[in-house]
């Protein structure tokens, strides 16, 4: 079975101190052309979401305040990514932000 993961994230901004506040990932079996599994969740970035950024994705600080943190969902994300090819719309940006989040966890 050949599996790939399509990933998309939303963030608090574009900088090195910005955080992921939503992630969606769908695992596809490319042999059978079926969805194997998926995850979609908002994430508490542990910081305020600038109003200008909220206008882009529609998420507010209040909406994400009770969501799990990246640390809490990281094992699920790592499990979905494990040994699979990843597909991104904007790979350089998404990979950088994902890398920053995993680096914060050590």
Secondary structure, DSSP 8 states (H G I E B T S, - for coil): --EEEEEEEEES-SSTT--EEEEEEEEEETTTTEEEEEEEEE-B-SS---HHHHHHH---HHHHTTS-BHHHHHHHHHHHHTTSEEEESSHHHHHHHHHHHHHHT-
